[in-house]
Amino acid sequence: MARLYLIRHGKPAAVWGGDDDDPGLDETGQAQARAVRDWLMALPAQDRPTKVVSSPLRRCRETAEPTAQALGVEVEIDPRVGEIPTPAALAADDRGPWLRKSFAGTWAAIEGDLDYDAWRREIAASLVGRGNTAVFSHFVATNAVVSELLDDPRVVVFRPDHTYVTVLESDGQALSLVEMGREATTGVL
């Protein structure tokens, strides 16, 4: 069985809904990126990741980089583990209220020009054949995977902390949840 480590990015330099739509990490986030690298590198050799995958967004790439350097691999950018797509017709100022409303409901009830229930299934399916991999992603994308694996229709199943690690296993055909990551009070909700 392959182990996959689904990791929320470190603390960003700006909060979502702010002026910078692709912030990097602040000093705390950089320290969190190094700490998660150290945790992953301390795993037994058979469980340690051999690949690093990241959302295209800067906060994830910067969180992934220390682990990739320690493993001597390149970060693979995969948009499928990126942020939840915003409806095309939605103005930038309306993203925050749209997200808050979406967080309170189910995947099938999210308003927009996308089938968000299918989007969550696609994220989970993208992880199945990866082998031992560290995947650096986001609050919503991680909730998408966990809600799919738990067959829970809610958008927010848990409140993952920055650089929390949710452990998954794959037999090459399906994913299973081994352990959910640490929860904390987060600025997302």
C-alpha positions as CSV (number, residue, x, y, z in Angstrom):
1,M,0.0,0.0,0.0
2,A,1.2,3.4,-0.9
3,R,1.1,6.3,1.6
4,L,0.0,9.7,0.6
5,Y,0.4,12.7,2.8
6,L,-2.2,15.5,2.1
7,I,-0.7,18.6,3.6
8,R,-2.3,22.0,3.9
9,H,0.0,24.9,3.0
10,G,1.8,26.9,5.7
11,K,0.6,30.2,7.0
12,P,0.4,32.7,4.2
13,A,1.6,36.3,4.3
14,A,-1.9,37.5,3.5
15,V,-5.4,36.1,4.2
16,W,-7.8,34.9,1.6
17,G,-10.0,37.7,0.3
18,G,-7.2,40.2,0.7
19,D,-5.4,42.3,-2.0
20,D,-2.9,39.6,-2.9
21,D,-4.7,36.6,-4.5
22,D,-1.5,34.5,-4.5
23,P,0.5,35.2,-1.4
24,G,3.6,33.4,-0.4
25,L,4.4,32.2,3.2
26,D,5.1,34.5,6.1
27,E,7.9,33.7,8.6
28,T,5.6,31.3,10.6
29,G,4.6,29.6,7.4
30,Q,8.2,29.1,6.4
31,A,9.0,27.6,9.7
32,Q,5.9,25.3,9.3
33,A,7.2,24.2,5.9
34,R,10.5,23.2,7.4
35,A,8.8,21.4,10.3
36,V,6.6,19.3,8.0
37,R,9.7,18.5,6.0
38,D,11.4,17.3,9.1
39,W,8.3,15.2,10.1
40,L,8.1,13.6,6.7
41,M,11.8,12.9,6.5
42,A,11.7,11.2,10.0
43,L,9.1,8.6,8.7
44,P,10.3,5.0,8.3
45,A,11.9,4.6,4.8
46,Q,9.0,2.4,3.5
47,D,6.5,5.2,4.4
48,R,8.5,8.2,3.4
49,P,7.3,10.1,0.3
50,T,9.4,9.8,-2.9
51,K,7.5,12.4,-4.8
52,V,6.2,15.9,-4.1
53,V,3.1,17.4,-5.7
54,S,1.8,20.9,-5.2
55,S,-1.1,23.2,-6.1
56,P,0.0,25.9,-8.5
57,L,-0.5,28.6,-5.9
58,R,2.6,30.1,-4.3
59,R,1.8,29.3,-0.7
60,C,1.6,25.6,-1.5
61,R,4.7,25.7,-3.7
62,E,6.7,27.4,-1.0
63,T,5.5,24.9,1.6
64,A,6.4,22.0,-0.7
65,E,9.9,23.2,-1.6
66,P,11.8,22.2,1.6
67,T,10.5,18.6,1.3
68,A,11.4,18.4,-2.4
69,Q,14.9,19.7,-1.7
70,A,15.4,17.1,1.1
71,L,14.2,14.3,-1.1
72,G,16.2,15.6,-4.1
73,V,13.2,15.8,-6.4
74,E,11.3,18.5,-8.3
75,V,7.9,19.7,-7.2
76,E,5.3,18.4,-9.6
77,I,2.6,21.1,-10.1
78,D,-0.9,19.7,-10.4
79,P,-3.9,22.1,-10.7
80,R,-6.3,19.3,-9.7
81,V,-5.1,19.7,-6.1
82,G,-5.5,23.5,-6.3
83,E,-8.0,25.9,-4.9
84,I,-11.7,25.6,-5.5
85,P,-12.6,27.2,-8.8
86,T,-14.6,30.4,-8.5
87,P,-17.6,30.8,-10.8
88,A,-16.5,32.8,-13.9
89,A,-19.2,35.4,-13.5
90,L,-18.4,36.2,-9.9
91,A,-16.7,39.5,-9.2
92,A,-13.4,39.3,-7.1
93,D,-15.1,41.1,-4.2
94,D,-17.8,38.5,-4.1
95,R,-15.5,35.5,-3.7
96,G,-15.4,35.7,0.1
97,P,-19.2,35.7,0.6
98,W,-19.5,33.0,-2.0
99,L,-17.0,30.8,-0.2
100,R,-18.7,31.4,3.2
101,K,-22.0,30.4,1.8
102,S,-20.5,27.3,0.1
103,F,-18.7,26.3,3.3
104,A,-22.0,26.1,5.1
105,G,-23.6,23.7,2.7
106,T,-23.0,20.6,0.6
107,W,-20.9,20.0,-2.5
108,A,-24.0,19.5,-4.6
109,A,-25.5,22.8,-3.5
110,I,-22.6,25.1,-4.3
111,E,-23.7,27.7,-6.8
112,G,-21.6,28.2,-9.8
113,D,-20.9,27.1,-13.4
114,L,-19.2,23.8,-12.3
115,D,-20.3,20.5,-10.8
116,Y,-18.5,20.8,-7.5
117,D,-19.5,17.3,-6.4
118,A,-17.7,16.0,-9.5
119,W,-14.7,18.3,-8.7
120,R,-14.2,16.7,-5.3
121,R,-14.3,13.2,-6.8
122,E,-11.7,14.3,-9.4
123,I,-9.3,15.5,-6.7
124,A,-9.6,12.2,-4.9
125,A,-9.2,10.2,-8.1
126,S,-6.1,12.1,-9.0
127,L,-4.3,10.8,-5.9
128,V,-5.0,7.1,-6.3
129,G,-2.1,5.9,-8.4
130,R,0.6,8.3,-7.1
131,G,2.6,6.0,-4.8
132,N,4.3,7.4,-1.7
133,T,3.7,11.1,-2.2
134,A,3.5,14.4,-0.3
135,V,0.7,16.5,-1.7
136,F,0.6,20.2,-0.7
137,S,-2.8,21.6,-1.1
138,H,-5.6,23.8,0.4
139,F,-8.3,23.8,3.1
140,V,-11.1,23.2,0.6
141,A,-9.3,20.7,-1.6
142,T,-8.4,18.6,1.5
143,N,-12.0,18.8,2.7
144,A,-13.1,17.6,-0.8
145,V,-10.9,14.5,-0.5
146,V,-11.9,13.7,3.1
147,S,-15.6,14.3,2.5
148,E,-15.4,12.0,-0.6
149,L,-13.7,9.2,1.4
150,L,-16.1,9.5,4.3
151,D,-19.1,9.8,1.9
152,D,-20.0,13.0,3.7
153,P,-21.8,15.6,1.4
154,R,-20.7,18.6,3.6
155,V,-18.2,21.0,2.1
156,V,-16.4,21.4,5.5
157,V,-15.9,18.1,7.2
158,F,-13.1,19.4,9.4
159,R,-10.9,22.5,9.9
160,P,-7.3,21.5,9.0
161,D,-4.6,23.5,10.5
162,H,-1.7,25.0,8.5
163,T,0.8,22.2,7.5
164,Y,-1.4,19.6,9.1
165,V,-0.9,16.1,7.6
166,T,-3.8,13.9,6.6
167,V,-2.6,10.4,5.9
168,L,-4.1,8.4,3.1
169,E,-3.4,4.9,1.6
170,S,-3.8,3.7,-1.9
171,D,-3.7,0.2,-3.3
172,G,-3.6,1.6,-6.8
173,Q,-7.3,1.2,-7.2
174,A,-8.8,3.2,-4.4
175,L,-8.0,5.6,-1.5
176,S,-8.6,5.1,2.1
177,L,-8.3,7.5,5.0
178,V,-5.8,6.5,7.7
179,E,-5.6,9.6,9.8
180,M,-7.1,13.1,9.6
181,G,-4.8,16.0,10.2
182,R,-4.7,18.2,13.2
183,E,-7.6,20.7,13.5
184,A,-7.3,24.2,14.7
185,T,-9.0,27.6,14.8
186,T,-8.4,28.9,11.3
187,G,-9.1,32.2,9.5
188,V,-10.8,30.3,6.7
189,L,-14.2,30.2,8.4
